[in-house]
Amino acid sequence: MIRMENIRKHYLLGEVTLPILKGVSLHIPSSEFVAIMGPSGSGKSTLLNIIGCLDAANEGTYHLDTIAVTDLVDDELSTLRRSKLGFVFQMFNLIPRISALRNVELPLVYAGVAPQERTKRALRALEMVELADRAGHVPAQLSGGQQQRVAIARALVNEPAVIIADEPTGSLDSVVAREIMDLFTGLHSQGKTIIMVTHEEDIAGYAQRILRLRDGRLERDDKR
């Protein structure tokens, strides 16, 4: 599903070059559940952003589902994100003024799906996260765990090849975090490929493989 070779990323701060990733190579097969860990500044968020086509490497090659990502221009990257990737963030990133159902529908709006089909698919995604009975509620009427379930439904609605999760339990208490991770485990058992950044060892323990970064390099690749 994902193959990266010698990925390097740096940022320019004035006349100073700040290296972030220093030659990362990895292969993630389809249907694998991977956690990315590392200390602050290790490059894990940058790596996740490159995997999610939200940022581009300065050097190296990246193939997503046989597509040469490093050869694509911006419009092509946007199309790839919509068709292949679903995103879950720490702070949910829901639009406050619209219902859970409408939040879940948003990726389908951008994909040009007809309204009736959008609603049908969004309700099905909410059913997958056991939240169809809250479809008409706005985010403020939902608990943190419920809001994250809506965010996961939004990530699922386009039937992506890969789910990208950036600290998905970071703003949740331990009980709700376990519920969310049980949901991810269930999605993985259905064949979803999941790539998750976390700083918590117990959360990473839900994954079948842990990639550990340090100083911009892949230090360990632990498979369970």
N, C-alpha and C positions, 0 to 999 in steps of 0.2 A: 504493500500500500504506500509506504513512504521510504524513500531511499535518499540519503544525503551523503555527499562526499566532500570532505575538506572544507566545510562551511566556515567562513571567516566573516566577522562583522566588526567594524570600527566606526566611531563617531569622531568628527572634527570639532574640537573646542578651541576656536580661534586658530592658532598655528600649531596646536597640540593634537596629536592623534591618540584617541583613547581606544585601545583594543578591548572588545567584549567577548567575542568568540574566536578561538585560536586554532581552527582546524578540526571541527567536530564532524565525525562520520558516524552514521547509524542507519540501521534498517529496521523498520517496524512493519511486520506482516499484517495482513488484513485480520480483523477480529481480535486484535491484541489489546489488552488494557495496560497502559504504561503510565507510570508516575515519574515526573522529573523533579529531582530534589537538588539542593545545594545551598550554601550560605548566601547571604545577601551579597550581590555583586558578582555572583558566579556565572551569570549569563543565562539563567533558566528562563526568565521572562522573554528575553530577546530571542532565544531559541524557539520558544512557543509562538512568538509573533511571526517568526519566519516560517514555521510549519503551517501557521494559519494564514499565510499570504498577506499579513498585515504589515510586514516589513520585508526588506530584501537583503540578501547577503551581498557583501562586497566581492567575495570570491567563493568558488565552489559550485557544485551542482546539486539541484534538488528536483526529484521526480515524485509527483503525487499521483498515484493510480496510473502510472505510465506517462503522465503528462510532464513535460520538461518545464517546470515552473520558472526557472531562471531565464527562459527565453520569452516569457510573456510580457506584454505591455499592460498598462493600468486597467484598461477596459476588459481585457481578457482575464486579468486577475480578479476583478470584481465578479465576472461571470463564474469563474472557478469557485470563488468563495460561496456564492449563492447556491451552486449546484452540488458541491462536494463537502462543504464544511458547515458544522453547527457550533455555535459559540455559547459557553456558559461562563459568566463572570462572577467575581466575589460579591459585587454590590448589586447584582441582579440586572441593572440597567433597563428597568421597565419604565414605560411612559406613564406618569402618575394619573393623568386625566382620562385614560381610556381603560376599558375593562380587560380582564385577563384574556378573554377570547380575542379581542382586537389586538392585544399585544402579541399573542401567538400568531395571529394572521399576518403580521407585518412583513416577514420574509416573503410571503406569498404575494403580497401587494407589489413588492419590488420585482418579483419574478413574473408579474403580469398575469397571475392566475385569476380567473373569473370569480366574482364575489360569492356565488353560491358554492362553488368548489372550495374556495378559501375557508368558508365557515365549516363546511363538512370536514375538511382535513384538520383544521384547528381544534374542533371538538374531539376528533379522534386522538390527537396528540395530548389533549388535556385528560382524556380517559386513560391514556397510557401512564400518566403520572398521578392518577386517582384524584383528579381535581375538576372533573367535568361539572360537578355541582356548584363550583365557585366561578363558573365561566363569566357571569355577569358582574362580578365584584371588581372594583378598582384596587390597585395595589395597597392603598392605605387600609383597606378592609381585610387584608390578608396578613397572616403571620410571616415572619422571616422565612421559615421553612416552606410555607405555601408559595411565597413569592419566588423562591428558588425553583420550586417545582414548575411554576409558570415559565420561568426562564429556560428550564430544561425542555419543556414542551415546545417552546419557541425554537430551540435548537434542533428539535426532532422533526418539525413540521415539513421541512423540505426533504426529508428522508436522506440525510447526508451520509457520505461514506465514512466520515470521521467526525467525532465530537471532540472539540477543543475546550478544556475546562481550566480556567485560571483561578486557583485558590477557591474552588466552589463552596467550601465549608468555612472559609476564613471569617465570615461575619455571623456564624451560627453557633449556638451552644452545643455541647457535646452530644446531647440526646438527639437533637434535630440533625446534627452533622451525620450521625450514624444512619438516620432515616434516609438522608440524601445519598449517602454512599451505598446503602442497600439498593436504592433505586438505580444507581450507576452499575452496580453488580448485576442487577436484573437485565439492564440494557446490554451489558457485555455478554451475558448468557444467551441473548437473542442474536448475537453476531455482530454487535456494534464495535467499531474500533474507537477506543477512548484514549486520549492523551491529556494528562492532567498535571499541572504544576501544583505542588503543595510544599509547605515547610514542616508539616506534621507527620511524624513517623507512623502513627496509628492510622492516619488517613491513607498514606502511601501503601500501607499493608493490605489494602483492598485490591491493589493492582497485582498483576501476575509478573510484572517486571518493573524494576526501579533503575532509572538512569541517574547517576550522581555526577553533577558538574562541580568543578572547582577551578577557579581562576580561568574560566573560559574554555576549559578542556573537559572531555568526558573522562572522569576519573575511574568510575566503575559502572558496570552493566550487570545488575543482579537479577537473575531470573529465578522464579520460584517454581 
